[in-house]
Every structure is written in C-alpha cells, then in structure tokens.
Amino acid sequence: MACWKILVALLVLFFLCFPLPVSVKAIKTTSLPLRNTTEAKVRCVESERNALLRFKRSLTDPSDRLASWVGKECCIWKGVNCDIQTGNVISLDLNDRTNNCYWKKIGYLIPGNSTCLGGKISPALLDLHHMEYLNLGGNDFQGLTTPNFLGCLEKLQYLNLSFSSLIGVPPSLGNLSNLQYLSLRAYSYPYNTVERNWVKDLNWVSCLSSLKYLDISYVNLSSATLWLEFINKLPSLATLILQNSSLHYLPHSLPKWNMTSLSYLCLSQNYFVNSMLPKWLSNATTLEALVMEYSNIQGPISNVEWGKLCNLRKLYLGQNKLNGDISRVVEGLSSCSNMTIEVLTLGVNVLTGQLPNSLGHLKNLRILSISFNMVSGPVPASIEQLSRQSFTKSLCKTPSIESFIPILWKKFFSNLSNEWVPPFSLSAIELRSCSLGPKFPTWLNTQKQLQWVVLSNNSISDAIPPWLWTLCSQLQYLDLSDNQIGGNLPRIVNFPLTYQSWTMGFYFSYYYGVVVDLRSNRFHGLLPLWPNVTHLNLANNLFSGYIPLNIGHVMTKLQVLDLSGNAFIGSIPHSITRVKQLLRLDLSDNHLSGKIPDWWYDLQQLQVIDLSGNNLSGSIPPSVCSPLSLFWLRLCRNNLSGELPQSLRNCKSLLALDIGENKINGTIPE
C-alpha cells in the first residue's frame, strides 16, 4: 500500500502543471484567425493538391482521419484551409484533439483504433508556399528527428509540434521571421529522454522577432547557458513556458529588460543551482502570471520589488527554498493601486514573519496558500474584508500552527458563537491539522456554495451533521480523513449529485467527477451509494458487514473504488463488472472470503487490482491479466493455492506483482 501511494505521488508530481493555465491575454495575442473556406467557392491549386497527397502518402493513418482527402477540391479536405481569393493552402491543422493518441502512446487502453498520425513528414510541404499555419501536435512520429526543412516555410506564423514524439529542435527554425506562435513541448514518451532532444544553443530564437508565444517545455536545455539572454531579445513575446526543461542556470540580473510585452512566465519544475529570485523580475511589470514552483529557488523573497508588479494576477512560488519575511510580498502587492492579485501560493518554503494587516487590501484574492512555512502570529483581522470572494485558505500546515489560534482564528473556526454568520460565501476551503474539533464548525452550515472541502486531521470526533449531507448535491471534493468521526453513515441509494465538471487530479489530472475521501476515521454502518461519484475512497475506517451487492448497478460511473483497511466480509460483488470505466480497485486489508472471481474480462480499463490482506482462497483466475493496461497486481497475504497460471504472461504492462504469503506451489513460469 505504501509503495502504491509513493508511485501515485511521483506520477502526480511528474505531471504537475500539465497542461499549464496560459493567460487569456497571451492566448488572444497569439491566436491566428483562419479564413473561412466555405463562404465562397474555392478552387484548389493543383500543384498544392498534389503536394498534400504526397504528404499524405508518407503518413500512417490507422483510424483513417484523412479519409476526406480525395477528389480535386483539396480546400474542403479535413484540416485544410485555403485563401478564399486565391485558393492557396494557408493552413494545415492535423492536431489530434481527442487525446486518444496521447493516452495510447503512454500505454493506456483506449477503445478503437489509434488516432495517431505517424510515419514521416514529407518535404512536399515545401510546395505549400503560402502556408501560414501548421499544426502537427498530438500525433506520434515515434522519435523522428524534427525536419530541418520546416525552417524554409518562410510565411509560417503558427507552428505547433507539441506532444508529437518528434525529437530535437533544428536551429533552422530561426529563419521563420514571421512566426508568432511556436510550441515545441517535447513530452514525447518514451522518446523524451533521447539525447537528440537536447538543445545546446538558443541563439536561433533571437531571430524570431515577431514571436508572441514560445513553449519549449520538456526539451533538455541544460547546456543552453545563455537561454535568457537570447529570449530577452524578443520584445513582442507575451508567453514564455520552459517547464521541466532541465534548466540549471538562472541569471540574477540582465543589462536591459527587453520583453516589454511578457504577461505569462513559467519556469516550474526545473532545478536551478544556487539560484535566487532574479532581480530582473522587478522590471517585468507587464507580468500577469508568474509560475516558478518546484524549481529549487533559494534566498530572500524580498529580492523582487513586488510593488512594481501591479498587473500580477497569479503568483506561484510554492515548493522552493525561499526565506525571509512573508509580509514583504503581501505589502508589496497591496501597495498597487489596482491590486489585481487573485492567486498567491507560497507553500512549502521557509518563510517567516507575520501576515500583515494589508492582506485585507487584496480585494481580488481568491486563493492564498502559505502552508508548510514558519509563519507565526495572529491572522490579521483585515482578512474579514475579503468577503464575498471565492477564497481558499491553506494556512494550517505550518510548524507553528498554535500561534494562529488566538482571537480571529477562534472567531472563524470554533463554536464560540453558534449564531455567527460569516460575511463571505466560500466555494472551497482547505484546513488541515488545525485542531478544529471536537465538533464540526457550525458556521460551515451557512456556506451553500461549497464545492471543495478539506477538514482532515482536525481532531473532529463529532458525528457527521445532517447539514453536511445536504451539501452533497454540489460538493465535488470532500476530505474528512484523519479524524475520529463516528456514527452511522446514512443508507443512501440515489443521493443526488449534480456537479460533474471538476478536474480531480488523480493520476494525470485527466479524470473528471466527484471525489469523496473519508479516509482514516472511525466510521461504521452501511456504505452509502452515490450514483454520480467517480472516485470513492473510504480507506482505513471501521466499516464492516458486506460490500453492497448492488454497488456496481448503482455506481456505474466509478473510476476509483478504494474500500481498503476496513472490516468488510463476504465475497467480491459480481455487480462490479457493470462499472466499465473502473481504473482502480482496492479492497485490500479486509476480511473478504471466497474465490477471486473470473470476470476480469469485463473490466478492460483496469490499471490497479489490490486484493491483498484478505481471506481469499482457490487459484489465481486466468482472466486476471485480461485488462491490457493493468500495471499493479497485489494478491499477497491470502490463502491462494495452486500453480501460477500461464495467463500471467498477458500482464505485459505490470510495474508491480505481489503474490507472496500464499500457498502457491509449482514452478515459476518462464
């Protein structure tokens, strides 16, 4: 179980900040309008039609995405756009926006044929002399070197090769003087670590004088020591994303700041060596979003004159080694006349000092996270001025949490006044390790818009109050773990859950739905059944009795079912076979008995099966390896017997196999 949690944590960390929240302004300044080819009759240029057909013949197309590429009128072919007046091809957009190709590339079973285009990129594209827009992103060219000839498409304004499994960045791209948008995000599993993907020099970037958007994430730039000096020569650049680019050098100062249009800067998930917050950030006065999380940034947070960044809306500096007085940031940002800051995340650093009273001046603040620092003192009374905002507080995970309790903290989060009605309406609240118990905070009953609630490890020993269950119609995330909550869970068969749009962040921030996480409590009673929940985690509680036989009939949308660490008895319900989208099944450390069922053929999406620590008997069924995406199989600590089935050879995606502490005999199959 511990290994599983570590694996998930690593996967989530690896895919953190993916995809990135690019600012609206940056998108507007880099989107190129495509001329409509259906408003008038357009005659395809014959030489360009022949070029497109040669290009098609060089590709592989298993799902026949280019089936429309027949006939003489190429301007109506899928992905092709022509100039209405001349008939020349000006746009070729073959991006796979279904994400089917991406998930198949990284080994997940997706129904139907792969939508990946592959094969080779033909130089026939050079015959499209008027092409301004080329998008081949989201395909699978299987480690093919990015063609040098792309640098000869001199009229290109937009080039997107992201997630296409192309390797390397040819310096010839510097010839594209008209280019406004360039995305080379090279996470191209399993080719992303190939040395040919390394870039040793970014001098060519400085030639792209019209560039507004640049993303070279996941390209190894460790040898490109002058990366910023070259990029700083782009006065029109609005968005710069260098996430997880193996950058080690972060210049502390620049002779002159030339990126006077920069609104979005992301340098997260790099590992800068002996680097502090650079002073040149004080000159980036047009910045609206700064993302530098997980980058090993050290030194005082006061290196930047925060009072100059008056356009800043989102600041992400978490998971670094920043020190100094936290008030320098808050007071600097609050000194701006427009005070645009909406998101301020400084968690997991070594910041000290107290939150200043000027915190209340940040009228647009929606999210504040300073968890895991050494901030002390009282919460300023001015925090009440942040009313009528969607405001998430993450203050409690600090070593000196006791110093937060006086005065205002008690007013906010204790039961001193059962009649108190807060002057704000929250959509999310996260309070971990805040000693709120033993009762649930009664003021939460007034919060009718809550979608995200985390009250873990708060010494709550109260029964779940009725009003908390009435919130479930809109709750999207509920974490009451690590308390001493008791009482019976109500018998719920068709509990209404209406909100289904929250990205939950499980694995790769990919799955959508409602999460209910009640781990590490002392619940007992009947298991409720919520028909719209996709992620149900009741691990490490005191549930007993049988797993409801109709669980799969009612909870057909489940993607994660974790009932581990309880006291359930009986057999594994057959109705689970109805949950066709189930990805993870964890029933470990219960008292389940009987045989392991042989109906795994019906659950082709499964990635994790953990039935360890029960009283299951009999042999390992042949179908257990039928889900092709299965990478985690734990059947240890049961009473299984017999020989290992030859069907285990079908578990080709396994990362973990544990069948120890059983009565299995015979020879281990080759």
N, C-alpha and C positions, 0 to 999 in steps of 0.2 A: 504493500500500500504506500509506504514511504517513497519507494522508487517511482511509483506511478505519479505521485504528487510532484516529485522533482522533475520528471520528464515533462509534465504539462507546464510547470513553471518555466522551464527552459524554452519550450516551444512558444509560449506566450511572450516571453522576453524577446525571443528572436524575431518575432513578427510584430513587436511593438511599433506603434506609429505607422501601421501599414493598413490601408492607404492613408496618406497624410491629408489633413484638413487644409487644403490650399485656400487662401483668402479669396473672397468673392471679387475683390478689385483685381487681383492678379489674374483670375480666370477671364474677366472681362477684357483685360488688356492684351490677352494672348490668344483669344479665340478668333479664328478666321472665318468669316461668313462664306458659305458655299453657295455658289449661284445655282438657282433652281433650273433644272434642265427639262422640267415638264411644262413650263409656261408657254413654250413655243416649240415648233418642230425644229429639231436639231439634227443636222446631217453629220454623221460620224466621218472623221477624216480617215481615209482608207489606210494610209501608212501607219496611223496610230492604232487602228483596229488590229492590224497585223502584228504590231509590237505587243499589244495586250495579249493576243493569242499565243505569241512566243513566250511571253512571261507566264501565262497560264500553264503551258506545256512543261515548264521547268518545275512546277509546283506539284506537291502531293495534296490531295483534297479528299480525305476519306469520307466526309459527310456531304460531299457534293455541294459545297457552299457556292461554287461558281457555276452552278447549272444554268444560270441565265446567260452565260457568256456564249451565246450562239446568235447567228444571224448577222446582218450587216450593220444594224443600228447599235453601235457599242455604247452610245450615250445613255441607253436605258438599262445597261447591264448593272447588276448589283455591285455597289461600291464605286461605280464610275460616275463622275460628274464632268460635264462639258460646258464650255463657254457658249451661251445662247447665240451669240452673234457669229462666232467663227467655227464652232463645232470642235474646237481643240479640247483635248482632255486636260483639265486643270486640277482634278482631284482624284486620288485613288485611296479609298478607305476600306481596308480589309481587316481591321481590328476585330478580334473575337470578343464581343462584349457580353457573351453568355457566361464567361468564366469557366465554361466546360473544359476548354483546352488547358487552362492553368491547373485545375484540380486533377485532371488526368495526368499531367506531367509530373506532379509530385506524388502520384501513386494512389489517388483516391478513386474509388469505383463510381463512375457516373454513367447512368443508363444511356444506351445508344452509342453511335459511332463518335469518335473523337472529332471535335470541330476544329482541330488544329490544321492550319495550313503549314506545309513543310516543304522539304525538297531544297531547291536552290533559288536564289534571287537572280533572275536573268538580267544581263546588261541591256536587254531590249527596252528597259525603262528609259534608257538614254534617248530613245526616239520620241519620247513624250516631251517635246521641247518646251511646252507651255505649262507643265505641271507645277502647281504651287503648293499642293497639299499631298503628303504621302504618309499613310498610317498603316504600318505592318505589325503593330503591337499585339500582344496576347496570343501569338502563334508559337510554333515550335520548329525552329530551324536547326535544332539538335547540335549545337556547338559550332555552327558555320561561322566563319570569320565575317564580320561586318564588311560588306563590299566597299572597296575604295572608290568605285565609280559613282557612289552616291554623292560624292563631293563635286561631281560635274553637273548635277541638276541645278543649274545656277539660278533658276527662278523660284526654287523652293522657299516658301515662307513657314511651312509647318512640317516637322519630321518627328515621328513617334515610332521608336523601335523597342519600347519597353516590354519586358516580360516575353520576349520573342526567342529566347535562347540563342541569340547572336552573341558572339564573343569578340571583344576588342572594340576600340574606338579609333577609327582611322583619322589621322591629322588632316586628311583631305577635306573633312567636313568644314574646316576653316575657310574654304573657298565660297561657302554659301552666304554671301554678304547680305542677302535679302531675308535670311532666316530670322523669324520672330519667336518660334517655339521649337525647342529641342529637348526631347525626353529619351534618355538612353538608360533608364533604370534597368539595371542588368541582373536583377534577381532571376536567374535562369537555371533553376535546379534541373539536373545535377551538374551543370557546367559552370556555375557562378564562381568557383574557386580556381578555374583553369588559369594558368599564368598568362595566357594570351589575352585575358581580360584586364590585365593590369595596364594602367596608363602612367607613363613616366614623365610626361610633359603636357601642360595645358596651354602652351603658348598659342596654339591654334584658336583657342576660344576668344582671345582678344581681337581676332579679326571679324567676329560676328557682331558688327557694330549695330545692327538692328534688333538684336536679341532681347526679348522681354521675359522669356521663361526658359529656365535651364534646370534639368534634373539629371544628375549623373550618379544617382544613388546605387549602392552595391557594386560599383566599379572600384577596383583597388587603386587608390590614389596615394598609397604610402610613399611612393618615390617622387611624387609631384610636389616638391617642397615650396615652389613659388605659386601654388594654386590660386591664392587670394590676390596676389599682385596682378596676375593676368585677368582674372574675372573682374577685378576692380576697374578695368578699362571699358566696361560696358555701361554707359550712362542710362540706357533705356531699360536695363534689367529690372523687372518687378518681382520675380520669383526665383529664388535660388534654393535648390534642395540637394544636399550632399549627405544623405542619411546612410549610415553604415558604409562609409567609403574608405575605411581604414586610414583615415587622416590621423597623423601624429603631431603635425606642426601647426600651431595656431599663432600667427603673428600678433604681437602685442600692440603694435602701432603701424600706421601707414602714413607716408608723406602727405597724401591727399586723398580724401574720400570722394570718389567719382560716381558711385552708384546712387545717384540722387533720386532714382525712381523706385528703389527697393522697398517693397511692402511686406514680403514674406521671406524669412530666412530660416532654414532648417539645417542644423549641423548635428543632429542627435545620433546616438549610437556609434560615435567614433571614440577613439581612445587617445586623447591629446596628452602628450608627455610634458609634465611640468608646465602646464599652461593655465593662465588665469583668464578671467573675463577681460577681453581686449578693450583697450581704451577707445578704439575706433568705433565701437558700438555707440558711443555718445554722439557721434556725428551722423548716425543712421536715423535721422529724425523723421524719415518717411515710413519707418517700420510700423506695420500693424500687427505682425505676429513674429515672435522670436522663439524658436524651438531648439534647445540645446540640452536635452535630457540625456542621461546615460553617456556622458562624454568625458568624465574624469576631470572636469574643470575644478581648479583649486583656487585658493586665495580669497581675498575680501570681496564681498558682494558690492562694496562701495566703489569699486574700480570704474563703474559706469555711472555717469551723471544721469540718473533716471528721470530727473525733472525736465530733460531735453526731449525725451521720447513721448511727446504729447499725443501722438497718433496711435500709440500702442494699445491694442485690444486684447491680445493674448500673449502671456509670458509663461513659458515652460522651462524651468531650470532645475527640475527635480532630479534626484539620483546622481548628484555630483558630490563635491567635497568643498563647497563654498562655506566660508565662515564670515564672521562679522555681525553687526547689529542689524536685525531684520527691519528696524524702523527706518533705516536709510533708504530701503526700497519703497516702503509704503509712503513715507513722507515725500519722497521724490515724485512718485506717481501722482500723489494727491495734490501736488503743487501746480499741476497743469490745469489750465482754465476749463478745458472741455472734459477732462477726466474720463477717457474712453475705455479704460481697462475693464475687461469683462471676466478674464480668467487669469488667476495668479497662482501658479503651482511652484512651490519651493520645497516640497517634501524631500526627506532623506538627504539632508546636508548637515552641517554643524553650525547652523545659525544660532545666535544668542540674542539677548535683549528682550524687550517687551513690545507687544503690539501697541503702536501709538494711537492716540485718540483720533488722529487724522484718517484712520481706517474708515470711519463713517463717512468721509467725504467722497469715497469711491462709489458714487451713486449707481454706476452701471455694473458693479461687481456681481457676478453670478456664481463663480467657483473660487474658493480660497482653500488651498491645501498647504499646510506647513508641518505635516506630520513627520515624526522621527527627526526632530531637531532638539535644541536645548533652550527653546524659548520659555520664558517664565513670566510671572506676574499675572495680574488680573486681566480678564478680557475687557477691553475698553467699553464703557457704556455707550459710546457712539455707534456700536455695532447695531443698536436698535434703529438707527437711521437707515439701515439697509433694508427697509421694509418694502413690501410689495415687489420684491425681486425674487427670481428663481435662484436661491442662494444655497450652495452646498458648503458645509463647514467640515473640514477634516483637521481638527486641532488636537485631538486627544492622544494620538500615538507619540507623545513626547516623553522622555525620561522624567521630566519634572512636572508631570500632569497635576500633582497635588496643588501646585501654585495657581492652577486655572480655576479651582473650585470656588474661591470667595465671591461674594456679592452677586455679580451679574450671572455667573455660571449657575448658581443656585436658582436665581430667578428664572433662567431659561429652562433648566433641566431637572428640577426637583418638584416635589409635590407640596411645597410650602403653601401654595395657593391653588386649590383645585378649581377656582373660578377664573384663573388668569387666562385671557385670550390673547395670544401673540399678535402683534401688529403686522405680521408678514404671512405670506402664503408660499409654502415650500413645494417644490417638485421633487427634490432629492435631499437626503440627509445622511451623513455618514459619521457616526460617533462610536468609535472603537475604544475599549478599555477606559471608559470614563466613569465607572462606578456609579451608574445611574440608579441602580436597584435600591431596595428590593422590588419596588413596584415599577410598572411601565409608566413613563412620563405621561400624565393625563393630558397635557397640552397637545400631544400628538393627535388627540381626538378632533381637534379643530382644523387639522390640516387635510383638506378634502381633495387636494390635487397631487398627493404623494404618488410618485411612480417608482422611486428608488429608496429603500430603507435599509440601513445597516446599523444594527444595535448589538453587535457581537461583543462578548466578553465584558459585560456590564453588570455582573452580579445580580441579574434580574431573576428572582425566584417566584414571581407572580404567575398566575395562570394567564393564558392568552385572553385579553379582554375582548368582549363581543365587538366593540367598535373597530378593532384591528382587522377582524374578518370582513367587516363591511367595506374596508378599503380595497379588498382583493379584486374588485371589479376594474380598478385601474392600475394596481401595482404591477410593476414589471420586474422588480428585483427586491427580494426580501431575504435578509440575512440576520437571524437571531441566534447565531451559533455561540458556543462557549458561555452559556448562562446556566441557570438552574430552573428553567421554566418548567412548570408541572401542569397537571390537569389533563383532561382528555381532549384530544383533537376531535372536533365535531364530525359526525357522519355526513359527508358531502358527496353527492353523486354527480350533480350537474351544476357545480358552482360557476357563476358567470364570470368570465374573464374576457375583456373586450379589447385590451391594448396588445397588439402583436407586432409592434414595429421597432422594438429596442434591440440594438446590436449588443449581444451579451458578452462577447469577448472570449467565449470558450474555444480553446484551441487557437484559431487564427482570426478571431473577431469576424467570423463568417456566418455563424448560425444566428437565427432570429427567433425571438419568442420571449416567454415569461420564465423567469428563474425563481424558484422557491428554495432557499437554502436554510435549513433549520438544524444544522449540524451541532454536535456536542452539547446537547441539552438533556433534559430528563423527561422527555415526552413519553406518554403511554396512552394506550387506547387504540382506536381504529384509524386506519390510514385513509385520509381524505382523497377523493378522486376529482381532479380538476381537468376537464376535457380539453382545455386550450394550452395547458402547460407543456413546454417543450423540454424543460430541464428540471427534473425533480431530484433533489438531494436531501435525504433525511438521515444521512450517515451519522453514526456514533450517538445514538439515542437509546431509549429503553422501549422501543416498540416491541410488541410481542403478538402472538397469535399468527394467523395465516396471512400471507400476502393475498389481497382480494383476488378471487378467481376471475373477476371481470375487469381487471386493471387494464388489460390491453384493448378491451372493447370500448372503454370509456376514454382512455388517454391515448388516443390514436396518433397524436402529434408529438409524442415523446421522442426526443433525440438522445437524452441522457436520463437514465434511471439508476440512481445510487441509493440503495437501502442497506448499505454495509454497516457493520458494527451495531446491530440490534439483536433481538431475540426472536426473530420470525421462525416459525416451524412449518412443517408440511412440505409439499413439493413445489417445484417451479411452475407457475400457472401457464397452461397452454395458450392462454389468450395473448401472451406477449408476442406471439407470432403475427398478430394483427398490426403491430407497431412497425410498419415497413421502413420508417426513416430512423430507426434506432441506431445510434452510433456507439453508445457506451452502456454496457450492462454490468453493474457491480452489485452483487448480492453476497459479498464475502463476509465472513465472521458473523454468521447467524447460526441457526440450528436446523437448517433445511435438510431434508432426508429424501430418500428415493433415488432414482437413477437420473443421470444427466440426460435431458430429453434429446431426441434425434431429429429436431425440426429446424436446425440452423440454416437449412437451405432457404427458408422463408425470410431470413434477415440478412439480405445481401449488402446492406450498408454498414454492418457492424465493424467497428475498429477495436473495441475492447470487450473482452469477456473475462470477468473475475468472479469465480465461484469458490474461491479458496476458503478454508476455515469453516467448513460445514460438516454434515454427516452423510454426504452423498456417496452412493455405492454403485457397484456394477463397473462396466468398462467405459472407456472413452468412446463416445459415439463417432461413427465415420464422418458425419456431416459437420463436425465442429469446425473444420477448416474450410468450409464452403464459402464463407464471406471473403472475397478476394482482398479486401482492404484490411483484414484483421492483422493488427500489429502487436497485440497484447493478449496473452492467454495464460491465465493463472488458475490451476485446478488443484493446487497443493493443499495439504492438511485436510484430506477427506479419507474415505475408506474405499477408494477406487482400486480395482484389481484387474487382472488380465494383462495382455500384452499391449504394447503401443501399436496403434493401428497404422497401416501403411499410408492411410489417407493424410497423415501429418505432413507428407511431402507437399501437399497442396497449400500449406501455410507459408507461402513464399515471401510474404511481407512482414513476417514476425520480427519484432525487436526484442521481445521478451517471452520466454516459455518457462513456466514453473509447474512441474508435476511432482515435486518432492513430497515426502511424508505421506505416501500412499502404500498400497500393497501391489504395485505394478511389478511384473516379472518379465523374463524373457530377454531377448537381445535388442539393443538399441538399433533401429533400422538405419542403414547407410544413408 
